[in-house]
Amino acid sequence: MTIYFEGLLTGLATFLIIGCFHPIVIKAEYYFGTGIWWVFLIAGIGFITGALFTGNVCFSSILGILGFSCFWSILEIFAQKKRVQKGWFPMNPKRKKYYEE
């Protein structure tokens, strides 16, 4: 009997990536606002491209998960601004005008 750990490793990586991206989005919006969305776009494209050209299925999967997590973060950074405006998260006092609409 052979045991394959690739699925377990991919699942663990997914769990950790999602867990890491949550505070990354919060901090990015706090310090840079929604204008940082393009960094997530470029990183996502880079990770997806890497996934396409990586021969190892497990590593390719993890790169794909990273890429799509970056794409999802673009949506989340705009949602984070709305959460700050509702008072659910702290506002950066240096950028009060940014939150006024």
Gaussian input, Z-matrix of N, CA and C with variables (Angstrom, degrees):
# hf/3-21g

backbone

0 1
 N
 C     1     B1
 C     2     B2     1     A1
 N     3     B3     2     A2     1     D1
 C     4     B4     3     A3     2     D2
 C     5     B5     4     A4     3     D3
 N     6     B6     5     A5     4     D4
 C     7     B7     6     A6     5     D5
 C     8     B8     7     A7     6     D6
 N     9     B9     8     A8     7     D7
 C    10    B10     9     A9     8     D8
 C    11    B11    10    A10     9     D9
 N    12    B12    11    A11    10    D10
 C    13    B13    12    A12    11    D11
 C    14    B14    13    A13    12    D12
 N    15    B15    14    A14    13    D13
 C    16    B16    15    A15    14    D14
 C    17    B17    16    A16    15    D15
 N    18    B18    17    A17    16    D16
 C    19    B19    18    A18    17    D17
 C    20    B20    19    A19    18    D18
 N    21    B21    20    A20    19    D19
 C    22    B22    21    A21    20    D20
 C    23    B23    22    A22    21    D21
 N    24    B24    23    A23    22    D22
 C    25    B25    24    A24    23    D23
 C    26    B26    25    A25    24    D24
 N    27    B27    26    A26    25    D25
 C    28    B28    27    A27    26    D26
 C    29    B29    28    A28    27    D27
 N    30    B30    29    A29    28    D28
 C    31    B31    30    A30    29    D29
 C    32    B32    31    A31    30    D30
 N    33    B33    32    A32    31    D31
 C    34    B34    33    A33    32    D32
 C    35    B35    34    A34    33    D33
 N    36    B36    35    A35    34    D34
 C    37    B37    36    A36    35    D35
 C    38    B38    37    A37    36    D36
 N    39    B39    38    A38    37    D37
 C    40    B40    39    A39    38    D38
 C    41    B41    40    A40    39    D39
 N    42    B42    41    A41    40    D40
 C    43    B43    42    A42    41    D41
 C    44    B44    43    A43    42    D42
 N    45    B45    44    A44    43    D43
 C    46    B46    45    A45    44    D44
 C    47    B47    46    A46    45    D45
 N    48    B48    47    A47    46    D46
 C    49    B49    48    A48    47    D47
 C    50    B50    49    A49    48    D48
 N    51    B51    50    A50    49    D49
 C    52    B52    51    A51    50    D50
 C    53    B53    52    A52    51    D51
 N    54    B54    53    A53    52    D52
 C    55    B55    54    A54    53    D53
 C    56    B56    55    A55    54    D54
 N    57    B57    56    A56    55    D55
 C    58    B58    57    A57    56    D56
 C    59    B59    58    A58    57    D57
 N    60    B60    59    A59    58    D58
 C    61    B61    60    A60    59    D59
 C    62    B62    61    A61    60    D60
 N    63    B63    62    A62    61    D61
 C    64    B64    63    A63    62    D62
 C    65    B65    64    A64    63    D63
 N    66    B66    65    A65    64    D64
 C    67    B67    66    A66    65    D65
 C    68    B68    67    A67    66    D66
 N    69    B69    68    A68    67    D67
 C    70    B70    69    A69    68    D68
 C    71    B71    70    A70    69    D69
 N    72    B72    71    A71    70    D70
 C    73    B73    72    A72    71    D71
 C    74    B74    73    A73    72    D72
 N    75    B75    74    A74    73    D73
 C    76    B76    75    A75    74    D74
 C    77    B77    76    A76    75    D75
 N    78    B78    77    A77    76    D76
 C    79    B79    78    A78    77    D77
 C    80    B80    79    A79    78    D78
 N    81    B81    80    A80    79    D79
 C    82    B82    81    A81    80    D80
 C    83    B83    82    A82    81    D81
 N    84    B84    83    A83    82    D82
 C    85    B85    84    A84    83    D83
 C    86    B86    85    A85    84    D84
 N    87    B87    86    A86    85    D85
 C    88    B88    87    A87    86    D86
 C    89    B89    88    A88    87    D87
 N    90    B90    89    A89    88    D88
 C    91    B91    90    A90    89    D89
 C    92    B92    91    A91    90    D90
 N    93    B93    92    A92    91    D91
 C    94    B94    93    A93    92    D92
 C    95    B95    94    A94    93    D93
 N    96    B96    95    A95    94    D94
 C    97    B97    96    A96    95    D95
 C    98    B98    97    A97    96    D96
 N    99    B99    98    A98    97    D97
 C   100   B100    99    A99    98    D98
 C   101   B101   100   A100    99    D99
 N   102   B102   101   A101   100   D100
 C   103   B103   102   A102   101   D101
 C   104   B104   103   A103   102   D102
 N   105   B105   104   A104   103   D103
 C   106   B106   105   A105   104   D104
 C   107   B107   106   A106   105   D105
 N   108   B108   107   A107   106   D106
 C   109   B109   108   A108   107   D107
 C   110   B110   109   A109   108   D108
 N   111   B111   110   A110   109   D109
 C   112   B112   111   A111   110   D110
 C   113   B113   112   A112   111   D111
 N   114   B114   113   A113   112   D112
 C   115   B115   114   A114   113   D113
 C   116   B116   115   A115   114   D114
 N   117   B117   116   A116   115   D115
 C   118   B118   117   A117   116   D116
 C   119   B119   118   A118   117   D117
 N   120   B120   119   A119   118   D118
 C   121   B121   120   A120   119   D119
 C   122   B122   121   A121   120   D120
 N   123   B123   122   A122   121   D121
 C   124   B124   123   A123   122   D122
 C   125   B125   124   A124   123   D123
 N   126   B126   125   A125   124   D124
 C   127   B127   126   A126   125   D125
 C   128   B128   127   A127   126   D126
 N   129   B129   128   A128   127   D127
 C   130   B130   129   A129   128   D128
 C   131   B131   130   A130   129   D129
 N   132   B132   131   A131   130   D130
 C   133   B133   132   A132   131   D131
 C   134   B134   133   A133   132   D132
 N   135   B135   134   A134   133   D133
 C   136   B136   135   A135   134   D134
 C   137   B137   136   A136   135   D135
 N   138   B138   137   A137   136   D136
 C   139   B139   138   A138   137   D137
 C   140   B140   139   A139   138   D138
 N   141   B141   140   A140   139   D139
 C   142   B142   141   A141   140   D140
 C   143   B143   142   A142   141   D141
 N   144   B144   143   A143   142   D142
 C   145   B145   144   A144   143   D143
 C   146   B146   145   A145   144   D144
 N   147   B147   146   A146   145   D145
 C   148   B148   147   A147   146   D146
 C   149   B149   148   A148   147   D147
 N   150   B150   149   A149   148   D148
 C   151   B151   150   A150   149   D149
 C   152   B152   151   A151   150   D150
 N   153   B153   152   A152   151   D151
 C   154   B154   153   A153   152   D152
 C   155   B155   154   A154   153   D153
 N   156   B156   155   A155   154   D154
 C   157   B157   156   A156   155   D155
 C   158   B158   157   A157   156   D156
 N   159   B159   158   A158   157   D157
 C   160   B160   159   A159   158   D158
 C   161   B161   160   A160   159   D159
 N   162   B162   161   A161   160   D160
 C   163   B163   162   A162   161   D161
 C   164   B164   163   A163   162   D162
 N   165   B165   164   A164   163   D163
 C   166   B166   165   A165   164   D164
 C   167   B167   166   A166   165   D165
 N   168   B168   167   A167   166   D166
 C   169   B169   168   A168   167   D167
 C   170   B170   169   A169   168   D168
 N   171   B171   170   A170   169   D169
 C   172   B172   171   A171   170   D170
 C   173   B173   172   A172   171   D171
 N   174   B174   173   A173   172   D172
 C   175   B175   174   A174   173   D173
 C   176   B176   175   A175   174   D174
 N   177   B177   176   A176   175   D175
 C   178   B178   177   A177   176   D176
 C   179   B179   178   A178   177   D177
 N   180   B180   179   A179   178   D178
 C   181   B181   180   A180   179   D179
 C   182   B182   181   A181   180   D180
 N   183   B183   182   A182   181   D181
 C   184   B184   183   A183   182   D182
 C   185   B185   184   A184   183   D183
 N   186   B186   185   A185   184   D184
 C   187   B187   186   A186   185   D185
 C   188   B188   187   A187   186   D186
 N   189   B189   188   A188   187   D187
 C   190   B190   189   A189   188   D188
 C   191   B191   190   A190   189   D189
 N   192   B192   191   A191   190   D190
 C   193   B193   192   A192   191   D191
 C   194   B194   193   A193   192   D192
 N   195   B195   194   A194   193   D193
 C   196   B196   195   A195   194   D194
 C   197   B197   196   A196   195   D195
 N   198   B198   197   A197   196   D196
 C   199   B199   198   A198   197   D197
 C   200   B200   199   A199   198   D198
 N   201   B201   200   A200   199   D199
 C   202   B202   201   A201   200   D200
 C   203   B203   202   A202   201   D201
 N   204   B204   203   A203   202   D202
 C   205   B205   204   A204   203   D203
 C   206   B206   205   A205   204   D204
 N   207   B207   206   A206   205   D205
 C   208   B208   207   A207   206   D206
 C   209   B209   208   A208   207   D207
 N   210   B210   209   A209   208   D208
 C   211   B211   210   A210   209   D209
 C   212   B212   211   A211   210   D210
 N   213   B213   212   A212   211   D211
 C   214   B214   213   A213   212   D212
 C   215   B215   214   A214   213   D213
 N   216   B216   215   A215   214   D214
 C   217   B217   216   A216   215   D215
 C   218   B218   217   A217   216   D216
 N   219   B219   218   A218   217   D217
 C   220   B220   219   A219   218   D218
 C   221   B221   220   A220   219   D219
 N   222   B222   221   A221   220   D220
 C   223   B223   222   A222   221   D221
 C   224   B224   223   A223   222   D222
 N   225   B225   224   A224   223   D223
 C   226   B226   225   A225   224   D224
 C   227   B227   226   A226   225   D225
 N   228   B228   227   A227   226   D226
 C   229   B229   228   A228   227   D227
 C   230   B230   229   A229   228   D228
 N   231   B231   230   A230   229   D229
 C   232   B232   231   A231   230   D230
 C   233   B233   232   A232   231   D231
 N   234   B234   233   A233   232   D232
 C   235   B235   234   A234   233   D233
 C   236   B236   235   A235   234   D234
 N   237   B237   236   A236   235   D235
 C   238   B238   237   A237   236   D236
 C   239   B239   238   A238   237   D237
 N   240   B240   239   A239   238   D238
 C   241   B241   240   A240   239   D239
 C   242   B242   241   A241   240   D240
 N   243   B243   242   A242   241   D241
 C   244   B244   243   A243   242   D242
 C   245   B245   244   A244   243   D243
 N   246   B246   245   A245   244   D244
 C   247   B247   246   A246   245   D245
 C   248   B248   247   A247   246   D246
 N   249   B249   248   A248   247   D247
 C   250   B250   249   A249   248   D248
 C   251   B251   250   A250   249   D249
 N   252   B252   251   A251   250   D250
 C   253   B253   252   A252   251   D251
 C   254   B254   253   A253   252   D252
 N   255   B255   254   A254   253   D253
 C   256   B256   255   A255   254   D254
 C   257   B257   256   A256   255   D255
 N   258   B258   257   A257   256   D256
 C   259   B259   258   A258   257   D257
 C   260   B260   259   A259   258   D258
 N   261   B261   260   A260   259   D259
 C   262   B262   261   A261   260   D260
 C   263   B263   262   A262   261   D261
 N   264   B264   263   A263   262   D262
 C   265   B265   264   A264   263   D263
 C   266   B266   265   A265   264   D264
 N   267   B267   266   A266   265   D265
 C   268   B268   267   A267   266   D266
 C   269   B269   268   A268   267   D267
 N   270   B270   269   A269   268   D268
 C   271   B271   270   A270   269   D269
 C   272   B272   271   A271   270   D270
 N   273   B273   272   A272   271   D271
 C   274   B274   273   A273   272   D272
 C   275   B275   274   A274   273   D273
 N   276   B276   275   A275   274   D274
 C   277   B277   276   A276   275   D275
 C   278   B278   277   A277   276   D276
 N   279   B279   278   A278   277   D277
 C   280   B280   279   A279   278   D278
 C   281   B281   280   A280   279   D279
 N   282   B282   281   A281   280   D280
 C   283   B283   282   A282   281   D281
 C   284   B284   283   A283   282   D282
 N   285   B285   284   A284   283   D283
 C   286   B286   285   A285   284   D284
 C   287   B287   286   A286   285   D285
 N   288   B288   287   A287   286   D286
 C   289   B289   288   A288   287   D287
 C   290   B290   289   A289   288   D288
 N   291   B291   290   A290   289   D289
 C   292   B292   291   A291   290   D290
 C   293   B293   292   A292   291   D291
 N   294   B294   293   A293   292   D292
 C   295   B295   294   A294   293   D293
 C   296   B296   295   A295   294   D294
 N   297   B297   296   A296   295   D295
 C   298   B298   297   A297   296   D296
 C   299   B299   298   A298   297   D297
 N   300   B300   299   A299   298   D298
 C   301   B301   300   A300   299   D299
 C   302   B302   301   A301   300   D300

   B1=1.4487
   B2=1.5299
   B3=1.3138
   B4=1.4630
   B5=1.5203
   B6=1.2949
   B7=1.4641
   B8=1.5273
   B9=1.3368
   B10=1.4627
   B11=1.5264
   B12=1.3016
   B13=1.4586
   B14=1.5290
   B15=1.3267
   B16=1.4612
   B17=1.5327
   B18=1.3280
   B19=1.4649
   B20=1.5102
   B21=1.3157
   B22=1.4643
   B23=1.5281
   B24=1.3174
   B25=1.4613
   B26=1.5272
   B27=1.3270
   B28=1.4657
   B29=1.5291
   B30=1.3199
   B31=1.4600
   B32=1.5165
   B33=1.3225
   B34=1.4641
   B35=1.5301
   B36=1.3261
   B37=1.4665
   B38=1.5260
   B39=1.3235
   B40=1.4688
   B41=1.5227
   B42=1.3152
   B43=1.4573
   B44=1.5304
   B45=1.3242
   B46=1.4667
   B47=1.5216
   B48=1.3279
   B49=1.4683
   B50=1.5213
   B51=1.3237
   B52=1.4641
   B53=1.5273
   B54=1.3221
   B55=1.4617
   B56=1.5175
   B57=1.3243
   B58=1.4718
   B59=1.5199
   B60=1.3246
   B61=1.4534
   B62=1.5275
   B63=1.3217
   B64=1.4672
   B65=1.5327
   B66=1.3332
   B67=1.4667
   B68=1.5282
   B69=1.3248
   B70=1.4713
   B71=1.5227
   B72=1.3323
   B73=1.4688
   B74=1.5287
   B75=1.3160
   B76=1.4682
   B77=1.5264
   B78=1.3154
   B79=1.4713
   B80=1.5318
   B81=1.3334
   B82=1.4679
   B83=1.5241
   B84=1.3225
   B85=1.4642
   B86=1.5273
   B87=1.3094
   B88=1.4594
   B89=1.5254
   B90=1.3300
   B91=1.4617
   B92=1.5256
   B93=1.3384
   B94=1.4604
   B95=1.5253
   B96=1.3114
   B97=1.4553
   B98=1.5209
   B99=1.3197
   B100=1.4603
   B101=1.5226
   B102=1.3130
   B103=1.4582
   B104=1.5203
   B105=1.3080
   B106=1.4608
   B107=1.5321
   B108=1.3250
   B109=1.4676
   B110=1.5203
   B111=1.3174
   B112=1.4677
   B113=1.5276
   B114=1.3337
   B115=1.4653
   B116=1.5324
   B117=1.3202
   B118=1.4620
   B119=1.5322
   B120=1.3238
   B121=1.4671
   B122=1.5244
   B123=1.3136
   B124=1.4643
   B125=1.5298
   B126=1.3318
   B127=1.4670
   B128=1.5250
   B129=1.3260
   B130=1.4607
   B131=1.5181
   B132=1.3131
   B133=1.4696
   B134=1.5284
   B135=1.3220
   B136=1.4606
   B137=1.5263
   B138=1.3220
   B139=1.4646
   B140=1.5326
   B141=1.3315
   B142=1.4670
   B143=1.5269
   B144=1.3195
   B145=1.4659
   B146=1.5219
   B147=1.3162
   B148=1.4560
   B149=1.5236
   B150=1.3339
   B151=1.4659
   B152=1.5246
   B153=1.3200
   B154=1.4689
   B155=1.5239
   B156=1.3193
   B157=1.4604
   B158=1.5321
   B159=1.3288
   B160=1.4565
   B161=1.5210
   B162=1.3156
   B163=1.4523
   B164=1.5160
   B165=1.3121
   B166=1.4570
   B167=1.5259
   B168=1.3240
   B169=1.4639
   B170=1.5258
   B171=1.2976
   B172=1.4567
   B173=1.5410
   B174=1.3164
   B175=1.4626
   B176=1.5289
   B177=1.3277
   B178=1.4590
   B179=1.5289
   B180=1.3283
   B181=1.4670
   B182=1.5189
   B183=1.3117
   B184=1.4633
   B185=1.5291
   B186=1.3357
   B187=1.4704
   B188=1.5243
   B189=1.3194
   B190=1.4647
   B191=1.5141
   B192=1.3127
   B193=1.4671
   B194=1.5267
   B195=1.3131
   B196=1.4701
   B197=1.5242
   B198=1.3371
   B199=1.4595
   B200=1.5139
   B201=1.3251
   B202=1.4559
   B203=1.5244
   B204=1.3246
   B205=1.4586
   B206=1.5306
   B207=1.3210
   B208=1.4730
   B209=1.5245
   B210=1.3302
   B211=1.4663
   B212=1.5337
   B213=1.3174
   B214=1.4594
   B215=1.5319
   B216=1.3117
   B217=1.4617
   B218=1.5185
   B219=1.3253
   B220=1.4731
   B221=1.5206
   B222=1.3199
   B223=1.4692
   B224=1.5255
   B225=1.3136
   B226=1.4561
   B227=1.5254
   B228=1.3130
   B229=1.4672
   B230=1.5374
   B231=1.3457
   B232=1.4661
   B233=1.5282
   B234=1.3251
   B235=1.4625
   B236=1.5329
   B237=1.3242
   B238=1.4606
   B239=1.5250
   B240=1.3247
   B241=1.4716
   B242=1.5271
   B243=1.3264
   B244=1.4668
   B245=1.5283
   B246=1.3303
   B247=1.4624
   B248=1.5296
   B249=1.3266
   B250=1.4691
   B251=1.5239
   B252=1.3280
   B253=1.4613
   B254=1.5255
   B255=1.3191
   B256=1.4657
   B257=1.5196
   B258=1.3357
   B259=1.4546
   B260=1.5126
   B261=1.3125
   B262=1.4638
   B263=1.5316
   B264=1.3339
   B265=1.4651
   B266=1.5182
   B267=1.3404
   B268=1.4661
   B269=1.5288
   B270=1.3194
   B271=1.4582
   B272=1.5291
   B273=1.3143
   B274=1.4526
   B275=1.5287
   B276=1.3311
   B277=1.4670
   B278=1.5253
   B279=1.3151
   B280=1.4682
   B281=1.5258
   B282=1.3341
   B283=1.4564
   B284=1.5320
   B285=1.3182
   B286=1.4663
   B287=1.5281
   B288=1.3124
   B289=1.4594
   B290=1.5181
   B291=1.3075
   B292=1.4679
   B293=1.5318
   B294=1.3275
   B295=1.4565
   B296=1.5218
   B297=1.3064
   B298=1.4677
   B299=1.5168
   B300=1.3183
   B301=1.4864
   B302=1.4835
   A1=108.23
   A2=115.39
   A3=121.73
   A4=108.93
   A5=115.88
   A6=121.41
   A7=107.93
   A8=115.25
   A9=121.23
   A10=108.72
   A11=115.33
   A12=121.13
   A13=113.41
   A14=118.38
   A15=120.94
   A16=112.04
   A17=117.16
   A18=120.26
   A19=112.11
   A20=115.70
   A21=120.51
   A22=110.64
   A23=116.35
   A24=120.92
   A25=111.53
   A26=116.90
   A27=120.90
   A28=110.72
   A29=117.15
   A30=120.86
   A31=112.30
   A32=116.06
   A33=120.37
   A34=110.57
   A35=116.49
   A36=120.61
   A37=110.62
   A38=116.99
   A39=121.00
   A40=110.55
   A41=116.27
   A42=121.80
   A43=111.14
   A44=117.04
   A45=121.18
   A46=112.42
   A47=116.89
   A48=120.64
   A49=110.24
   A50=117.12
   A51=120.12
   A52=109.82
   A53=116.61
   A54=120.48
   A55=113.23
   A56=117.01
   A57=120.92
   A58=112.52
   A59=117.13
   A60=119.56
   A61=112.46
   A62=118.17
   A63=120.13
   A64=111.39
   A65=119.98
   A66=118.36
   A67=113.48
   A68=117.70
   A69=119.88
   A70=110.04
   A71=116.78
   A72=121.15
   A73=110.13
   A74=117.46
   A75=120.91
   A76=110.37
   A77=117.44
   A78=121.03
   A79=111.49
   A80=116.88
   A81=119.89
   A82=110.74
   A83=116.98
   A84=119.89
   A85=110.25
   A86=117.91
   A87=121.64
   A88=111.16
   A89=116.83
   A90=120.35
   A91=114.01
   A92=118.29
   A93=120.29
   A94=114.19
   A95=118.86
   A96=121.42
   A97=111.36
   A98=115.61
   A99=120.54
   A100=112.41
   A101=117.61
   A102=121.43
   A103=113.74
   A104=117.49
   A105=122.16
   A106=111.57
   A107=117.51
   A108=121.31
   A109=112.33
   A110=118.10
   A111=121.27
   A112=111.96
   A113=118.11
   A114=120.90
   A115=109.47
   A116=116.18
   A117=120.23
   A118=110.90
   A119=117.11
   A120=121.02
   A121=111.33
   A122=116.56
   A123=120.58
   A124=110.68
   A125=116.86
   A126=120.11
   A127=110.50
   A128=117.02
   A129=120.88
   A130=112.33
   A131=116.18
   A132=120.31
   A133=109.94
   A134=117.13
   A135=121.16
   A136=112.00
   A137=116.79
   A138=119.87
   A139=111.61
   A140=117.02
   A141=120.22
   A142=110.05
   A143=116.95
   A144=120.48
   A145=110.17
   A146=116.78
   A147=120.50
   A148=112.18
   A149=115.98
   A150=120.27
   A151=111.34
   A152=116.41
   A153=120.69
   A154=112.66
   A155=116.57
   A156=120.33
   A157=113.47
   A158=117.02
   A159=121.45
   A160=109.14
   A161=116.55
   A162=121.34
   A163=114.64
   A164=118.02
   A165=121.96
   A166=109.38
   A167=116.96
   A168=121.35
   A169=111.62
   A170=117.76
   A171=121.02
   A172=110.81
   A173=116.66
   A174=120.85
   A175=110.93
   A176=116.83
   A177=121.20
   A178=110.70
   A179=116.93
   A180=121.39
   A181=111.22
   A182=116.34
   A183=120.26
   A184=110.68
   A185=117.17
   A186=119.93
   A187=110.80
   A188=117.19
   A189=120.99
   A190=111.81
   A191=116.65
   A192=121.06
   A193=110.08
   A194=117.07
   A195=120.41
   A196=111.15
   A197=116.23
   A198=120.31
   A199=112.60
   A200=116.66
   A201=119.43
   A202=112.14
   A203=117.71
   A204=120.38
   A205=110.38
   A206=116.63
   A207=120.39
   A208=110.48
   A209=116.88
   A210=120.29
   A211=110.29
   A212=117.23
   A213=121.17
   A214=110.34
   A215=117.05
   A216=121.46
   A217=112.15
   A218=117.20
   A219=119.92
   A220=109.32
   A221=116.74
   A222=120.15
   A223=110.88
   A224=115.60
   A225=120.38
   A226=112.98
   A227=118.14
   A228=118.99
   A229=110.51
   A230=116.34
   A231=119.41
   A232=110.56
   A233=117.03
   A234=120.81
   A235=110.55
   A236=116.69
   A237=120.98
   A238=110.66
   A239=116.58
   A240=119.54
   A241=109.79
   A242=117.16
   A243=120.68
   A244=111.46
   A245=116.55
   A246=120.20
   A247=110.54
   A248=116.66
   A249=120.47
   A250=109.54
   A251=117.26
   A252=120.96
   A253=111.73
   A254=117.53
   A255=122.03
   A256=112.06
   A257=116.80
   A258=120.90
   A259=114.21
   A260=117.90
   A261=121.53
   A262=111.96
   A263=116.91
   A264=122.36
   A265=107.80
   A266=117.86
   A267=119.95
   A268=112.62
   A269=114.05
   A270=121.80
   A271=108.95
   A272=116.15
   A273=120.07
   A274=107.16
   A275=118.75
   A276=120.48
   A277=113.47
   A278=117.94
   A279=120.84
   A280=111.58
   A281=117.59
   A282=120.48
   A283=111.56
   A284=117.70
   A285=121.09
   A286=112.13
   A287=117.94
   A288=121.11
   A289=112.35
   A290=116.35
   A291=122.23
   A292=110.90
   A293=117.20
   A294=121.51
   A295=113.27
   A296=117.95
   A297=121.16
   A298=109.35
   A299=115.04
   A300=119.51
   A301=110.32
   D1=130.38
   D2=178.43
   D3=-107.46
   D4=135.40
   D5=177.76
   D6=-106.42
   D7=129.26
   D8=179.52
   D9=-108.98
   D10=126.17
   D11=-176.51
   D12=-99.81
   D13=0.93
   D14=-175.55
   D15=-61.35
   D16=-43.57
   D17=179.32
   D18=-64.20
   D19=-41.62
   D20=177.95
   D21=-63.84
   D22=-43.52
   D23=178.68
   D24=-63.76
   D25=-41.79
   D26=178.44
   D27=-64.51
   D28=-41.55
   D29=177.51
   D30=-63.35
   D31=-43.86
   D32=178.09
   D33=-63.44
   D34=-43.27
   D35=178.85
   D36=-61.44
   D37=-41.33
   D38=178.41
   D39=-60.79
   D40=-46.79
   D41=178.52
   D42=-58.18
   D43=-46.26
   D44=-179.10
   D45=-68.93
   D46=-39.52
   D47=-179.93
   D48=-63.63
   D49=-47.33
   D50=179.14
   D51=-62.28
   D52=-41.71
   D53=178.33
   D54=-62.94
   D55=-34.69
   D56=178.93
   D57=-77.45
   D58=-35.75
   D59=-176.76
   D60=-70.21
   D61=-27.45
   D62=179.49
   D63=-58.33
   D64=-54.65
   D65=178.23
   D66=-70.48
   D67=-27.27
   D68=177.45
   D69=-61.65
   D70=-44.99
   D71=179.55
   D72=-63.84
   D73=-42.90
   D74=-179.34
   D75=-62.36
   D76=-46.95
   D77=-179.20
   D78=-68.54
   D79=-39.59
   D80=-179.98
   D81=-62.37
   D82=-43.09
   D83=179.47
   D84=-68.21
   D85=-38.71
   D86=-179.14
   D87=-62.56
   D88=-46.74
   D89=-174.65
   D90=-88.20
   D91=-30.49
   D92=-172.61
   D93=-121.84
   D94=-11.79
   D95=-177.46
   D96=75.57
   D97=-168.17
   D98=-178.08
   D99=-76.70
   D100=-10.33
   D101=-179.71
   D102=-66.25
   D103=-7.95
   D104=-179.08
   D105=-88.41
   D106=0.77
   D107=-175.35
   D108=-55.16
   D109=-34.68
   D110=-176.49
   D111=-66.02
   D112=-26.29
   D113=176.33
   D114=-65.47
   D115=-42.32
   D116=176.29
   D117=-64.12
   D118=-37.19
   D119=178.42
   D120=-63.64
   D121=-49.15
   D122=-179.32
   D123=-64.24
   D124=-42.85
   D125=178.08
   D126=-62.66
   D127=-42.05
   D128=179.03
   D129=-62.17
   D130=-44.53
   D131=177.70
   D132=-62.50
   D133=-41.01
   D134=178.87
   D135=-62.89
   D136=-45.93
   D137=179.52
   D138=-65.47
   D139=-41.30
   D140=179.44
   D141=-65.01
   D142=-41.96
   D143=177.16
   D144=-61.40
   D145=-43.77
   D146=177.02
   D147=-60.26
   D148=-38.65
   D149=179.32
   D150=-64.06
   D151=-34.28
   D152=-179.18
   D153=-70.05
   D154=-26.76
   D155=-174.45
   D156=-111.27
   D157=14.90
   D158=178.92
   D159=-102.69
   D160=127.60
   D161=-176.58
   D162=-77.43
   D163=-27.30
   D164=-179.87
   D165=-78.01
   D166=120.84
   D167=-175.28
   D168=-62.47
   D169=-41.59
   D170=-178.34
   D171=-65.44
   D172=-47.66
   D173=179.66
   D174=-66.17
   D175=-38.80
   D176=177.02
   D177=-61.96
   D178=-40.84
   D179=177.68
   D180=-62.40
   D181=-43.41
   D182=-179.79
   D183=-65.23
   D184=-39.72
   D185=176.01
   D186=-63.61
   D187=-40.17
   D188=176.93
   D189=-63.01
   D190=-41.59
   D191=177.58
   D192=-63.58
   D193=-42.63
   D194=176.51
   D195=-61.05
   D196=-44.02
   D197=-179.32
   D198=-61.12
   D199=-48.77
   D200=-178.51
   D201=-72.66
   D202=-25.22
   D203=172.70
   D204=-67.56
   D205=-36.23
   D206=175.06
   D207=-64.82
   D208=-42.84
   D209=178.50
   D210=-62.74
   D211=-42.90
   D212=179.05
   D213=-63.90
   D214=-33.66
   D215=-179.92
   D216=-64.46
   D217=-26.38
   D218=175.87
   D219=-61.70
   D220=-45.41
   D221=177.36
   D222=-65.63
   D223=-41.61
   D224=-176.14
   D225=-67.92
   D226=-30.39
   D227=-178.90
   D228=-69.23
   D229=-33.31
   D230=175.42
   D231=-74.22
   D232=-36.29
   D233=175.64
   D234=-66.80
   D235=-33.79
   D236=179.12
   D237=-64.23
   D238=-38.97
   D239=177.44
   D240=-59.21
   D241=-42.35
   D242=178.84
   D243=-65.85
   D244=-36.92
   D245=177.96
   D246=-65.31
   D247=-37.13
   D248=177.41
   D249=-66.81
   D250=-42.11
   D251=179.52
   D252=-63.05
   D253=-30.72
   D254=177.29
   D255=-78.91
   D256=-10.26
   D257=179.60
   D258=89.65
   D259=10.46
   D260=-178.81
   D261=-77.46
   D262=-24.10
   D263=179.77
   D264=-132.83
   D265=155.52
   D266=-178.38
   D267=-68.05
   D268=144.76
   D269=178.51
   D270=-92.64
   D271=141.65
   D272=175.01
   D273=-73.10
   D274=113.75
   D275=-175.88
   D276=-63.68
   D277=-20.21
   D278=179.14
   D279=-76.34
   D280=-12.19
   D281=-175.86
   D282=-128.72
   D283=42.33
   D284=-177.01
   D285=-60.65
   D286=-39.12
   D287=-179.05
   D288=-63.99
   D289=-27.69
   D290=179.23
   D291=-60.86
   D292=-33.23
   D293=-176.54
   D294=-88.60
   D295=-8.00
   D296=-179.84
   D297=-83.33
   D298=132.10
   D299=177.39
   D300=-130.21

